[in-house]
Amino acid sequence: MADIGAETWIIHGTLMGWWWNRKAGASTIMPWDSDIDVHVGEDTMQFMADYYNMTVHRVPTTHAPQGKNYMLEINPKWTDGSPEDELNQIDARWIDMLSGVFIDITAVRRNAKHPGVLFCKDRHQYREADLFPLRESVFEERPVKIPYNYAELLQEEYGRVSLTRTKFAG
């Protein structure tokens, strides 16, 4: 999505996969995770909704150097920042048109009542200083951005032992 000017960063289980698998010399999705999660800023989501909703993009991959088609689909309810509509917490999807596998895209919004705090419709909240400036890295053999304070965010979401326990407890 960087090709269209959309700044994204990996988050949630995807960031956890990055954390653990980079130690093993690879950086891949966790075996029990079924998708990839990324965040974008609210301005970026507005830009994508205005100019790229339902557009198809041909992207070369390691396994398909000639490229694969992906569609960017923006949820029409993305502008509703309320967490109450649990059926519309994902704001957009980047969909592999051949397999149907997708990347969930969620907008991070400013909290008007708490300066420096950002939130998503899934009720996650972040200090702006924990996200930015984003760091450069690699995930699934592709360049990605990760939150600045990634370890603290992972511990907050999954607990302190999530970064040290080597056996998954289910």
DSSP file (Angstrom, degrees, kcal/mol; ACC not computed):
  #  RESIDUE AA STRUCTURE BP1 BP2  ACC     N-H-->O    O-->H-N    N-H-->O    O-->H-N    TCO  KAPPA ALPHA  PHI   PSI    X-CA   Y-CA   Z-CA
    1    1 A M    > >       0   0    0      0, 0.0     5,-2.0     0, 0.0     3,-1.5   0.000 360.0 360.0 360.0 -14.1    0.0    0.0    0.0
    2    2 A A  G > 5 +     0   0    0      1,-0.3     3,-1.6     3,-0.2     5,-0.1   0.815 360.0  69.7 -60.2 -27.7    3.0    2.2    0.2
    3    3 A D  G 3 5S+     0   0    0      1,-0.3    -1,-0.3     2,-0.1     0, 0.0   0.763 102.2  43.2 -62.5 -24.8    2.8    2.4   -3.6
    4    4 A I  G < 5S-     0   0    0     -3,-1.5    -1,-0.3     2,-0.1    -2,-0.2   0.318 125.8 -99.5-102.4   7.7   -0.4    4.5   -3.2
    5    5 A G  T < 5S+     0   0    0     -3,-1.6     2,-0.7     1,-0.2    -3,-0.2   0.666  75.6 142.3  87.1  17.3    1.0    6.7   -0.4
    6    6 A A      < -     0   0    0     -5,-2.0     2,-0.6    41,-0.1    -1,-0.2  -0.834  40.8-149.5 -97.0 115.9   -0.7    4.8    2.4
    7    7 A E        +     0   0    0     -2,-0.7    34,-0.5    -3,-0.1     2,-0.3  -0.748  26.0 172.0 -84.8 119.6    1.4    4.5    5.6
    8    8 A T  E     -A   40   0A   0     -2,-0.6     2,-0.3    32,-0.1   137,-0.3  -0.850  16.4-164.2-122.4 160.0    0.6    1.3    7.4
    9    9 A W  E     -A   39   0A   0     30,-1.5    30,-2.5    -2,-0.3   137,-0.2  -0.995  25.9-111.8-143.4 145.4    2.1   -0.6   10.4
   10   10 A I  E     +A   38   0A   0    135,-2.1     2,-0.3    -2,-0.3    28,-0.2  -0.418  42.9 166.9 -76.0 151.6    1.6   -4.1   11.6
   11   11 A I    >>  +     0   0    0     26,-1.9     3,-1.2    -2,-0.1     4,-0.7  -0.906  35.9  16.5-153.5 173.3   -0.2   -4.6   14.9
   12   12 A H  H 3> S-     0   0    0     -2,-0.3     4,-1.8     1,-0.3     3,-0.5  -0.213 125.0  -5.7  56.4-135.6   -1.8   -7.3   17.2
   13   13 A G  H 3> S+     0   0    0      1,-0.2     4,-2.4     2,-0.2    17,-0.3   0.789 134.6  59.4 -61.7 -28.9   -1.0  -10.9   16.4
   14   14 A T  H <> S+     0   0    0     -3,-1.2     4,-2.2     2,-0.2    -1,-0.2   0.913 105.8  47.5 -65.4 -42.6    0.9   -9.9   13.3
   15   15 A L  H  X S+     0   0    0     -4,-0.7     4,-2.5    -3,-0.5    -2,-0.2   0.871 110.3  53.2 -65.8 -36.4    3.3   -7.8   15.4
   16   16 A M  H  X S+     0   0    0     -4,-1.8     4,-2.5     2,-0.2     5,-0.3   0.910 108.0  50.5 -64.6 -41.4    3.6  -10.8   17.8
   17   17 A G  H  X S+     0   0    0     -4,-2.4     4,-2.4     1,-0.2    11,-0.5   0.906 110.2  50.1 -60.8 -42.0    4.6  -13.0   14.8
   18   18 A W  H  X S+     0   0    0     -4,-2.2     4,-1.7     2,-0.2    -2,-0.2   0.938 110.5  51.1 -59.6 -47.1    7.1  -10.4   13.8
   19   19 A W  H  X S+     0   0    0     -4,-2.5     4,-0.6     1,-0.2    -2,-0.2   0.944 118.3  34.4 -57.3 -54.0    8.5  -10.4   17.4
   20   20 A W  H >X S+     0   0    0     -4,-2.5     3,-0.6     1,-0.2     4,-0.6   0.912 118.8  47.8 -73.4 -43.4    9.0  -14.1   17.8
   21   21 A N  H 3<>S+     0   0    0     -4,-2.4     5,-2.2    -5,-0.3     3,-0.5   0.737 100.1  64.3 -78.0 -21.1    9.9  -15.1   14.3
   22   22 A R  H ><5S+     0   0    0     -4,-1.7     3,-1.1    -5,-0.3    -1,-0.2   0.817  97.8  59.1 -68.0 -27.3   12.6  -12.5   13.7
   23   23 A K  H <<5S+     0   0    0     -3,-0.6    -1,-0.2    -4,-0.6    -2,-0.2   0.785 103.1  52.3 -68.3 -26.8   14.5  -14.1   16.5
   24   24 A A  T 3<5S-     0   0    0     -4,-0.6    -1,-0.2    -3,-0.5    -2,-0.2   0.344 126.2-100.6 -91.5   6.2   14.5  -17.3   14.5
   25   25 A G  T < 5S+     0   0    0     -3,-1.1     2,-0.3     1,-0.4    -3,-0.2   0.509  99.0  77.3  88.3   4.3   15.9  -15.6   11.4
   26   26 A A      < -     0   0    0     -5,-2.2    -2,-0.4    -6,-0.1    -1,-0.4  -0.868  65.2-146.5-134.2 169.2   12.5  -15.3    9.7
   27   27 A S        +     0   0    0     -2,-0.3   113,-3.9    -5,-0.1   114,-0.3  -0.806  39.2 142.3-142.7  98.5    9.6  -13.1   10.1
   28   28 A T        -     0   0    0    -11,-0.5    -7,-0.3    -2,-0.3    -8,-0.1  -0.838  53.6 -80.2-135.1 168.6    6.3  -14.7    9.4
   29   29 A I        -     0   0    0     -2,-0.3   -15,-0.1     1,-0.1     7,-0.1  -0.350  57.0 -97.9 -64.8 147.7    2.7  -14.9   10.6
   30   30 A M    >   -     0   0    0    -17,-0.3     3,-1.6     1,-0.1    -1,-0.1  -0.415  32.5-118.0 -67.3 145.4    2.1  -17.1   13.6
   31   31 A P  T 3  S+     0   0    0      0, 0.0    -1,-0.1     0, 0.0    -2,-0.1   0.781 113.0  46.1 -59.5 -28.0    0.8  -20.6   12.7
   32   32 A W  T 3  S+     0   0    0      2,-0.0     2,-0.3     0, 0.0    -2,-0.1   0.468  91.5  97.8 -95.0  -1.5   -2.5  -20.1   14.5
   33   33 A D    <   -     0   0    0     -3,-1.6     3,-0.0     1,-0.1    -4,-0.0  -0.680  54.0-165.1 -87.5 140.9   -3.2  -16.6   13.1
   34   34 A S        +     0   0    0     -2,-0.3     2,-0.3    67,-0.0    -1,-0.1   0.487  64.5  17.3-106.4  -4.0   -5.5  -16.5   10.1
   35   35 A D  S    S-     0   0    0     66,-0.1     2,-0.4    68,-0.0    68,-0.2  -0.913  72.3-106.2-152.5 178.8   -4.9  -12.9    8.9
   36   36 A I  E     - b   0 103A   0     66,-0.9    68,-2.7    -2,-0.3     2,-0.5  -0.939  29.0-152.0-113.8 138.1   -2.6   -9.9    9.0
   37   37 A D  E     + b   0 104A   0    -26,-0.4   -26,-1.9    -2,-0.4     2,-0.3  -0.941  18.2 170.6-115.4 130.2   -3.5   -6.8   10.9
   38   38 A V  E     -Ab  10 105A   0     66,-2.5    68,-2.1    -2,-0.5     2,-0.3  -0.957  19.0-144.5-132.2 155.1   -2.4   -3.3   10.1
   39   39 A H  E     -Ab   9 106A   0    -30,-2.5   -30,-1.5    -2,-0.3     2,-0.3  -0.834  12.8-173.9-111.6 155.5   -3.3    0.1   11.3
   40   40 A V  E     -Ab   8 107A   0     66,-1.8    68,-2.9    -2,-0.3   -32,-0.1  -0.955  32.0-101.2-137.8 157.4   -3.5    3.4    9.3
   41   41 A G  E  >  - b   0 108A   0    -34,-0.5     4,-2.2    -2,-0.3     5,-0.2  -0.397  35.6-110.6 -72.8 159.4   -4.0    6.9   10.5
   42   42 A E  H  > S+     0   0    0     66,-1.3     4,-2.3     1,-0.2     5,-0.1   0.862 118.9  54.0 -61.1 -37.4   -7.5    8.4   10.0
   43   43 A D  H  > S+     0   0    0      2,-0.2     4,-2.3     1,-0.2    -1,-0.2   0.896 108.4  49.8 -63.9 -39.5   -6.2   10.8    7.3
   44   44 A T  H  > S+     0   0    0      2,-0.2     4,-2.7     1,-0.2    -2,-0.2   0.907 109.3  51.2 -65.7 -41.1   -4.8    7.9    5.4
   45   45 A M  H  X S+     0   0    0     -4,-2.2     4,-2.6     2,-0.2    -2,-0.2   0.913 109.8  50.0 -62.3 -41.4   -8.1    6.0    5.6
   46   46 A Q  H  X S+     0   0    0     -4,-2.3     4,-2.5     2,-0.2    -2,-0.2   0.924 110.7  50.1 -61.9 -43.7   -9.9    9.0    4.3
   47   47 A F  H  X S+     0   0    0     -4,-2.3     4,-2.2     1,-0.2     5,-0.4   0.924 112.2  46.8 -59.1 -47.2   -7.4    9.3    1.4
   48   48 A M  H  X>S+     0   0    0     -4,-2.7     4,-2.5     1,-0.2     5,-0.7   0.899 113.0  49.3 -64.8 -39.6   -7.9    5.6    0.6
   49   49 A A  H  <5S+     0   0    0     -4,-2.6     4,-0.4    -5,-0.2    -2,-0.2   0.900 114.1  46.1 -65.3 -40.3  -11.7    5.9    0.8
   50   50 A D  H  <5S+     0   0    0     -4,-2.5    -2,-0.2    -5,-0.2    -1,-0.2   0.868 131.6  14.2 -69.9 -37.2  -11.7    8.9   -1.5
   51   51 A Y  H  <5S+     0   0    0     -4,-2.2    -3,-0.2    -5,-0.2    -2,-0.2   0.623 130.3  33.2-118.6 -16.5   -9.4    7.7   -4.2
   52   52 A Y  T ><5 +     0   0    0     -4,-2.5     3,-1.8    -5,-0.4    20,-0.3   0.408  66.9 135.5-129.9   3.6   -8.8    3.9   -3.9
   53   53 A N  T 3 <S+     0   0    0     -5,-0.7    20,-0.2    -4,-0.4     3,-0.1  -0.350  85.8   2.9 -60.1 131.8  -12.0    2.1   -2.7
   54   54 A M  T 3  S+     0   0    0     18,-2.9     2,-0.3     1,-0.2    -1,-0.3   0.712  97.1 142.4  65.5  24.6  -12.7   -1.0   -4.8
   55   55 A T  E <   -C   72   0A   0     -3,-1.8    17,-2.3    17,-0.7     2,-0.4  -0.683  45.7-133.4 -93.9 152.0   -9.5   -0.6   -6.8
   56   56 A V  E     -C   71   0A   0     -2,-0.3     2,-0.4    15,-0.2    15,-0.2  -0.871  19.3-168.0-107.7 137.3   -7.4   -3.5   -8.0
   57   57 A H  E     -C   70   0A   0     13,-3.3    13,-2.6    -2,-0.4     2,-0.6  -0.986  16.1-141.9-128.7 131.7   -3.6   -3.5   -7.6
   58   58 A R  E     -C   69   0A   0     -2,-0.4    11,-0.2    11,-0.2     9,-0.1  -0.842  26.9-178.3 -94.6 120.5   -1.1   -6.0   -9.2
   59   59 A V  E     -C   68   0A   0      9,-2.8     9,-2.2    -2,-0.6     2,-0.2  -0.974  23.8-130.8-125.7 123.1    1.6   -6.6   -6.7
   60   60 A P        -     0   0    0      0, 0.0     2,-0.3     0, 0.0     6,-0.1  -0.483  30.3-173.5 -68.3 141.2    4.7   -8.9   -7.3
   61   61 A T        -     0   0    0      3,-1.8     3,-0.2    -2,-0.2     6,-0.2  -0.817  39.6-102.4-128.0 170.4    5.3  -11.4   -4.6
   62   62 A T  S    S+     0   0    0     -2,-0.3    -1,-0.1     1,-0.2    79,-0.0   0.899 124.7  38.5 -58.5 -41.6    8.1  -13.9   -3.8
   63   63 A H  S    S+     0   0    0      1,-0.2    -1,-0.2     2,-0.1     3,-0.1   0.580 126.5  36.3 -89.2 -10.5    5.9  -16.8   -5.1
   64   64 A A    >   +     0   0    0     -3,-0.2     3,-2.3     1,-0.1    -3,-1.8  -0.603  61.6 172.4-140.6  76.5    4.4  -14.8   -8.0
   65   65 A P  T 3  S+     0   0    0      0, 0.0    -1,-0.1     0, 0.0     3,-0.1   0.771  81.1  61.8 -59.7 -24.7    7.0  -12.5   -9.5
   66   66 A Q  T 3  S-     0   0    0      1,-0.2     2,-0.1    -3,-0.1    -2,-0.0   0.658 118.4-109.5 -74.0 -14.3    4.6  -11.7  -12.3
   67   67 A G    <   -     0   0    0     -3,-2.3     2,-0.3    -6,-0.2    -1,-0.2  -0.068  21.3-118.2 107.3 155.6    2.2  -10.3   -9.6
   68   68 A K  E     -C   59   0A   0     -9,-2.2    -9,-2.8    -3,-0.1     2,-0.4  -0.940  29.7-112.6-126.0 150.6   -1.0  -11.1   -7.9
   69   69 A N  E     -C   58   0A   0     -2,-0.3    28,-2.5   -11,-0.2    29,-0.4  -0.720  33.0-178.1 -89.1 131.4   -4.2   -9.0   -7.9
   70   70 A Y  E     -CD  57  96A   0    -13,-2.6   -13,-3.3    -2,-0.4     2,-0.4  -0.971  13.1-149.7-125.3 142.2   -5.3   -7.4   -4.7
   71   71 A M  E     -CD  56  95A   0     24,-2.3    24,-2.9    -2,-0.4     2,-0.7  -0.935   7.8-143.7-112.7 135.9   -8.5   -5.3   -4.1
   72   72 A L  E     -CD  55  94A   0    -17,-2.3   -18,-2.9    -2,-0.4   -17,-0.7  -0.879  21.8-174.1 -95.9 116.6   -8.7   -2.6   -1.6
   73   73 A E  E     - D   0  93A   0     20,-3.0    20,-2.5    -2,-0.7     2,-0.5  -0.958   9.0-157.1-117.2 121.6  -12.2   -2.5   -0.1
   74   74 A I  E     - D   0  92A   0     -2,-0.5    18,-0.3    18,-0.2    17,-0.1  -0.842  22.4-121.3 -99.1 129.9  -13.2    0.2    2.3
   75   75 A N    >   -     0   0    0     16,-2.8     3,-2.1    -2,-0.5     4,-0.2  -0.524  15.9-136.7 -66.5 127.6  -16.1   -0.5    4.7
   76   76 A P  T 3  S+     0   0    0      0, 0.0     3,-0.4     0, 0.0    -1,-0.2   0.717 104.7  54.9 -60.8 -17.8  -18.8    2.1    4.1
   77   77 A K  T >  S+     0   0    0      1,-0.2     3,-1.4     2,-0.1    -2,-0.1   0.186  72.1 110.3 -98.2  16.7  -19.1    2.5    7.9
   78   78 A W  T <  S+     0   0    0     -3,-2.1    -1,-0.2     1,-0.3    29,-0.1   0.818  70.2  62.2 -62.3 -29.4  -15.4    3.3    8.5
   79   79 A T  T 3  S+     0   0    0     -3,-0.4     2,-1.0    -4,-0.2    -1,-0.3   0.687  81.6  88.9 -73.0 -16.8  -16.2    6.9    9.4
   80   80 A D    <   -     0   0    0     -3,-1.4     5,-0.1     1,-0.2    -1,-0.1  -0.725  58.3-174.7 -81.9 103.7  -18.3    5.8   12.4
   81   81 A G        +     0   0    0     -2,-1.0    -1,-0.2     2,-0.0    28,-0.1   0.406  41.2 120.6 -82.3   3.0  -15.6    5.6   15.1
   82   82 A S    >   -     0   0    0      1,-0.1     3,-0.6    40,-0.0    39,-0.1  -0.449  57.4-148.7 -71.4 137.4  -17.9    4.1   17.7
   83   83 A P  T 3  S+     0   0    0      0, 0.0    -1,-0.1     0, 0.0     5,-0.1   0.511  83.2  86.9 -79.3  -3.4  -16.9    0.8   19.2
   84   84 A E  T 3  S+     0   0    0      1,-0.2     2,-1.6     2,-0.1     3,-0.1   0.823  71.0  72.9 -69.2 -32.0  -20.6   -0.1   19.7
   85   85 A D    X   +     0   0    0     -3,-0.6     3,-1.7     1,-0.2    -1,-0.2  -0.638  62.4 178.1 -85.1  86.8  -21.1   -1.5   16.2
   86   86 A E  G >  S+     0   0    0     -2,-1.6     3,-0.6     1,-0.3    -1,-0.2   0.653  73.0  63.4 -68.7 -15.2  -19.2   -4.7   16.7
   87   87 A L  G 3  S+     0   0    0      1,-0.2    -1,-0.3    -3,-0.1     3,-0.1   0.562 106.0  45.1 -83.9  -7.7  -19.9   -6.0   13.2
   88   88 A N  G <   +     0   0    0     -3,-1.7    -1,-0.2     1,-0.1    -2,-0.1  -0.186  68.4 119.1-129.6  42.3  -18.0   -3.1   11.6
   89   89 A Q    <   +     0   0    0     -3,-0.6     2,-0.5    -5,-0.1    32,-0.3   0.727  62.1  76.5 -80.7 -21.3  -14.8   -2.8   13.6
   90   90 A I        -     0   0    0     -3,-0.1    16,-0.2     1,-0.1     3,-0.1  -0.802  64.6-166.0 -90.0 126.9  -12.6   -3.5   10.6
   91   91 A D        -     0   0    0     14,-1.3   -16,-2.8    -2,-0.5     2,-0.3   0.749  63.8  -8.3 -87.8 -25.2  -12.4   -0.4    8.4
   92   92 A A  E     -DE  74 105A   0     13,-1.8    13,-2.6   -18,-0.3     2,-0.3  -0.979  57.2-142.0-161.5 166.4  -11.0   -1.9    5.2
   93   93 A R  E     -DE  73 104A   0    -20,-2.5   -20,-3.0    -2,-0.3     2,-0.6  -0.999   8.8-149.5-140.5 143.6   -9.5   -5.0    3.7
   94   94 A W  E     -DE  72 103A   0      9,-1.8     9,-1.8    -2,-0.3     2,-0.5  -0.957  34.6-162.6-106.6 108.1   -6.7   -5.7    1.3
   95   95 A I  E     -DE  71 102A   0    -24,-2.9   -24,-2.3    -2,-0.6     2,-0.7  -0.834  23.8-134.0-111.4 127.2   -7.9   -8.8   -0.4
   96   96 A D  E  >  -D   70   0A   0      5,-3.2     4,-2.6    -2,-0.5   -26,-0.2  -0.673  21.9-152.1 -69.9 114.7   -6.0  -11.4   -2.5
   97   97 A M  T  4 S+     0   0    0    -28,-2.5    -1,-0.2    -2,-0.7   -27,-0.1   0.665  88.1  47.7 -72.1 -16.3   -8.5  -11.8   -5.3
   98   98 A L  T  4 S+     0   0    0    -29,-0.4    -1,-0.2     3,-0.1   -28,-0.1   0.901 127.2  20.2 -87.6 -47.2   -7.4  -15.4   -6.1
   99   99 A S  T  4 S-     0   0    0      2,-0.1    -2,-0.2     0, 0.0     3,-0.1   0.708  91.8-128.7 -97.4 -22.0   -7.4  -16.9   -2.6
  100  100 A G     <  +     0   0    0     -4,-2.6    -3,-0.1     1,-0.3     2,-0.1   0.383  58.1 144.7  85.1  -4.8   -9.6  -14.5   -0.7
  101  101 A V        -     0   0    0     -5,-0.1    -5,-3.2    -6,-0.1    -1,-0.3  -0.413  31.0-168.3 -65.0 143.7   -7.0  -14.2    2.0
  102  102 A F  E     - E   0  95A   0     -7,-0.2   -66,-0.9    -3,-0.1     2,-0.5  -0.887  28.8-130.6-137.7 163.8   -7.0  -10.6    3.4
  103  103 A I  E     -bE  36  94A   0     -9,-1.8    -9,-1.8    -2,-0.3     2,-0.4  -0.974  29.9-133.3-110.5 125.6   -5.3   -8.1    5.5
  104  104 A D  E     -bE  37  93A   0    -68,-2.7   -66,-2.5    -2,-0.5     2,-0.5  -0.657  19.9-161.9 -79.1 133.8   -7.5   -6.3    8.1
  105  105 A I  E     -bE  38  92A   0    -13,-2.6   -13,-1.8    -2,-0.4   -14,-1.3  -0.977   8.3-176.2-120.5 123.9   -7.0   -2.5    8.0
  106  106 A T  E     -b   39   0A   0    -68,-2.1   -66,-1.8    -2,-0.5     2,-0.3  -0.975  21.9-128.4-124.4 133.2   -8.1   -0.5   11.0
  107  107 A A  E     -b   40   0A   0     -2,-0.4     2,-0.5   -68,-0.2    14,-0.4  -0.584  13.7-142.9 -79.7 137.7   -8.0    3.3   11.3
  108  108 A V  E     -b   41   0A   0    -68,-2.9   -66,-1.3    -2,-0.3     2,-0.3  -0.897  24.4-163.4 -99.0 126.2   -6.4    4.9   14.4
  109  109 A R  E     -F  119   0B   0     10,-3.3    10,-2.5    -2,-0.5     2,-0.2  -0.777  20.6-108.5-114.2 153.5   -8.3    8.0   15.5
  110  110 A R  E     -F  118   0B   0     -2,-0.3     2,-0.8     8,-0.2     8,-0.2  -0.561  27.6-130.2 -76.2 142.9   -7.5   10.9   17.7
  111  111 A N    >   -     0   0    0      6,-2.3     3,-0.9     3,-0.4     6,-0.3  -0.860  13.8-160.2 -95.7 109.3   -9.3   11.0   21.1
  112  112 A A  T 3  S+     0   0    0     -2,-0.8    -1,-0.2     1,-0.3    -2,-0.0   0.783  90.2  50.4 -62.3 -28.2  -10.7   14.5   21.4
  113  113 A K  T 3  S+     0   0    0      1,-0.2    -1,-0.3    -3,-0.1    -2,-0.0   0.701 115.6  41.4 -83.3 -20.1  -11.0   14.2   25.1
  114  114 A H  S X  S-     0   0    0     -3,-0.9     3,-1.9     3,-0.2    -3,-0.4  -0.818  80.9-145.1-133.4  93.1   -7.5   13.0   25.7
  115  115 A P  T 3  S+     0   0    0      0, 0.0     3,-0.1     0, 0.0    -3,-0.1  -0.265  87.3  24.6 -56.4 139.3   -4.7   14.7   23.7
  116  116 A G  T 3  S+     0   0    0      1,-0.3    12,-3.3    11,-0.1     2,-0.4   0.428 100.0 109.3  85.4  -1.1   -1.9   12.4   22.7
  117  117 A V  E <   - G   0 127B   0     -3,-1.9    -6,-2.3    -6,-0.3     2,-0.3  -0.919  47.3-169.0-111.6 134.8   -4.2    9.3   22.9
  118  118 A L  E     -FG 110 126B   0      8,-3.2     8,-2.8    -2,-0.4     2,-0.3  -0.842   6.4-172.6-116.5 155.4   -5.3    7.4   19.8
  119  119 A F  E     -FG 109 125B   0    -10,-2.5   -10,-3.3    -2,-0.3     2,-0.3  -0.959  14.0-147.6-145.7 163.1   -8.0    4.7   19.6
  120  120 A C    >   -     0   0    0      4,-1.9     3,-1.6    -2,-0.3   -12,-0.1  -0.829  37.0-106.2-123.2 164.8   -9.6    2.2   17.3
  121  121 A K  T 3  S+     0   0    0    -14,-0.4   -31,-0.1   -32,-0.3   -33,-0.1   0.698 115.7  69.5 -65.4 -18.1  -13.2    0.9   17.1
  122  122 A D  T 3  S-     0   0    0    -33,-0.2    -1,-0.3     2,-0.1     3,-0.1   0.295 119.4-107.8 -84.0  12.4  -12.0   -2.4   18.6
  123  123 A R  S <  S+     0   0    0     -3,-1.6     2,-0.2     1,-0.3    -2,-0.1   0.461  73.5 140.7  77.1   5.2  -11.5   -0.5   21.9
  124  124 A H        -     0   0    0      2,-0.0    -4,-1.9     0, 0.0     2,-0.4  -0.582  32.9-163.8 -73.7 141.2   -7.7   -0.5   21.8
  125  125 A Q  E     -G  119   0B   0     -2,-0.2     2,-0.4    -6,-0.2    -6,-0.2  -0.960   6.1-172.3-126.3 147.4   -6.1    2.7   22.9
  126  126 A Y  E     -G  118   0B   0     -8,-2.8    -8,-3.2    -2,-0.4     2,-0.4  -0.990  27.3-122.3-138.4 143.2   -2.5    3.9   22.3
  127  127 A R  E >>  -G  117   0B   0     -2,-0.4     3,-1.7   -10,-0.2     4,-1.0  -0.734  29.1-129.9 -77.6 134.8   -0.3    6.7   23.4
  128  128 A E  H >> S+     0   0    0    -12,-3.3     4,-2.6    -2,-0.4     3,-0.7   0.862 108.6  59.0 -54.2 -37.7    0.8    8.5   20.3
  129  129 A A  H 34 S+     0   0    0    -13,-0.3    -1,-0.3     1,-0.2   -12,-0.1   0.712 100.1  57.3 -67.4 -20.6    4.4    8.3   21.6
  130  130 A D  H <4 S+     0   0    0     -3,-1.7    19,-2.9    18,-0.1    -1,-0.2   0.752 115.2  36.1 -79.3 -24.7    4.1    4.5   21.7
  131  131 A L  H << S+     0   0    0     -4,-1.0    17,-1.5    -3,-0.7    -2,-0.2   0.862 101.1 101.6 -92.0 -42.3    3.3    4.4   18.0
  132  132 A F     <  +     0   0    0     -4,-2.6    -1,-0.1    15,-0.2     2,-0.1  -0.791  65.7  33.0-115.0 148.7    5.4    7.1   16.5
  133  133 A P  S    S-     0   0    0      0, 0.0    -1,-0.1     0, 0.0     2,-0.0   0.517  89.8-137.0 -72.7 145.5    7.9    7.5   15.0
  134  134 A L        -     0   0    0     -2,-0.1     2,-0.3    13,-0.1    -2,-0.1  -0.359  13.5-132.0 -68.4 150.9    7.3    4.2   13.2
  135  135 A R  E     -H  146   0C   0     11,-2.9    11,-2.3    -2,-0.0     2,-0.3  -0.783  14.1-121.1-104.1 150.1   10.3    1.9   12.7
  136  136 A E  E     +H  145   0C   0     -2,-0.3     2,-0.2     9,-0.2     9,-0.2  -0.696  47.4 138.9 -87.1 140.1   11.3    0.2    9.5
  137  137 A S  E     -H  144   0C   0      7,-2.5     7,-2.1    -2,-0.3     2,-0.4  -0.847  45.1-100.0-157.1-165.3   11.5   -3.7    9.5
  138  138 A V  E     +H  143   0C   0      5,-0.3     2,-0.3    -2,-0.2    -2,-0.0  -0.996  28.9 173.6-134.3 138.2   10.7   -6.8    7.4
  139  139 A F  E >  S-H  142   0C   0      3,-2.8     3,-1.6    -2,-0.4  -111,-0.2  -0.977  75.2  -3.1-144.8 130.8    7.8   -9.2    7.7
  140  140 A E  T 3  S-     0   0    0   -113,-3.9  -112,-0.1    -2,-0.3    -1,-0.1   0.885 129.8 -60.2  53.2  40.5    7.0  -12.0    5.3
  141  141 A E  T 3  S+     0   0    0   -114,-0.3    -1,-0.3     1,-0.2  -113,-0.1   0.675 118.4 108.7  63.2  20.3   10.0  -10.9    3.2
  142  142 A R  E <  S-H  139   0C   0     -3,-1.6    -3,-2.8   -81,-0.0    -1,-0.2  -0.944  77.9-104.0-124.2 146.4    8.4   -7.5    2.7
  143  143 A P  E     +H  138   0C   0      0, 0.0     2,-0.3     0, 0.0    -5,-0.3  -0.491  49.9 169.0 -66.4 136.7    9.3   -4.1    4.1
  144  144 A V  E     -H  137   0C   0     -7,-2.1    -7,-2.5    -2,-0.2     2,-0.4  -0.896  31.1-123.8-139.0 168.9    6.9   -3.0    6.9
  145  145 A K  E     -H  136   0C   0   -137,-0.3  -135,-2.1    -2,-0.3    -9,-0.2  -0.920  23.7-166.3-114.1 147.1    6.7   -0.4    9.6
  146  146 A I  E     -H  135   0C   0    -11,-2.3   -11,-2.9    -2,-0.4  -135,-0.1  -0.916  33.0 -87.3-128.2 155.7    6.2   -1.3   13.3
  147  147 A P    >   -     0   0    0      0, 0.0     3,-1.0     0, 0.0   -16,-0.2  -0.275  35.9-121.5 -61.7 149.5    5.2    0.9   16.3
  148  148 A Y  T 3  S+     0   0    0    -17,-1.5     2,-0.6     1,-0.3     3,-0.2   0.922 111.0  36.9 -57.6 -49.4    8.1    2.7   18.0
  149  149 A N  T 3> S+     0   0    0    -19,-2.9     4,-2.0     1,-0.2    -1,-0.3  -0.418  75.7 152.5-103.2  56.3    7.4    1.1   21.4
  150  150 A Y  H <>  +     0   0    0     -3,-1.0     4,-2.5    -2,-0.6     5,-0.2   0.842  66.1  54.6 -59.3 -40.1    6.5   -2.3   20.1
  151  151 A A  H  > S+     0   0    0     -3,-0.2     4,-2.4     1,-0.2    -1,-0.2   0.929 109.6  46.8 -63.4 -45.2    7.6   -4.4   23.1
  152  152 A E  H  > S+     0   0    0      1,-0.2     4,-2.4     2,-0.2    -1,-0.2   0.907 112.5  50.6 -63.3 -41.4    5.4   -2.3   25.5
  153  153 A L  H  X S+     0   0    0     -4,-2.0     4,-2.0     2,-0.2    -2,-0.2   0.909 111.2  48.3 -63.6 -42.0    2.4   -2.5   23.2
  154  154 A L  H  X S+     0   0    0     -4,-2.5     4,-3.0     2,-0.2     5,-0.4   0.913 112.5  48.5 -64.8 -42.3    2.8   -6.3   22.9
  155  155 A Q  H  X S+     0   0    0     -4,-2.4     4,-2.1     1,-0.2    -2,-0.2   0.890 110.9  51.5 -64.6 -38.6    3.1   -6.7   26.7
  156  156 A E  H  < S+     0   0    0     -4,-2.4    -1,-0.2    -5,-0.2    -2,-0.2   0.900 118.2  36.9 -64.0 -41.1    0.1   -4.5   27.2
  157  157 A E  H  < S+     0   0    0     -4,-2.0    -2,-0.2    -5,-0.2    -1,-0.2   0.868 135.1  18.8 -80.8 -38.1   -2.1   -6.5   24.8
  158  158 A Y  H  < S-     0   0    0     -4,-3.0    -3,-0.2     1,-0.2    -2,-0.2   0.456 110.1-102.3-117.7  -3.6   -0.8  -10.1   25.5
  159  159 A G    ><  -     0   0    0     -4,-2.1     3,-1.3    -5,-0.4     4,-0.3   0.010  37.8 -78.9  95.4 155.4    0.9   -9.9   29.0
  160  160 A R  G >  S+     0   0    0      1,-0.3     3,-1.5     2,-0.2     4,-0.2   0.862 125.5  58.7 -59.4 -39.1    4.6   -9.7   30.0
  161  161 A V  G >> S+     0   0    0      1,-0.3     4,-3.4     2,-0.2     3,-1.5   0.685  85.1  81.1 -68.9 -14.7    5.2  -13.5   29.5
  162  162 A S  G <4 S+     0   0    0     -3,-1.3    -1,-0.3     1,-0.3    -2,-0.2   0.748  94.6  46.5 -62.5 -21.3    4.1  -13.2   25.9
  163  163 A L  G <4 S+     0   0    0     -3,-1.5    -1,-0.3    -4,-0.3    -2,-0.2   0.461 125.4  28.0 -98.5  -2.1    7.6  -12.0   25.0
  164  164 A T  T <4 S+     0   0    0     -3,-1.5     2,-0.3    -4,-0.2    -2,-0.2   0.658  91.1  94.1-127.9 -31.1    9.5  -14.6   27.0
  165  165 A R     <  -     0   0    0     -4,-3.4    -1,-0.0     1,-0.1     0, 0.0  -0.526  52.4-164.4 -71.5 126.0    7.4  -17.8   27.2
  166  166 A T        +     0   0    0     -2,-0.3     2,-0.5     2,-0.1    -1,-0.1   0.509  66.9  71.1 -93.4  -4.4    8.5  -20.1   24.4
  167  167 A K  S    S-     0   0    0      2,-0.0     2,-0.4     0, 0.0    -2,-0.0  -0.956  79.9-130.2-114.8 130.4    5.5  -22.5   24.6
  168  168 A F        -     0   0    0     -2,-0.5    -2,-0.1     1,-0.1    -6,-0.0  -0.627  13.0-162.5 -78.6 128.1    2.1  -21.4   23.4
  169  169 A A              0   0    0     -2,-0.4    -1,-0.1     1,-0.0    -2,-0.0   0.387 360.0 360.0 -94.5   3.5   -0.6  -22.2   26.0
  170  170 A G              0   0    0      0, 0.0    -2,-0.1     0, 0.0    -1,-0.0   0.475 360.0 360.0  82.0 360.0   -3.6  -21.9   23.6
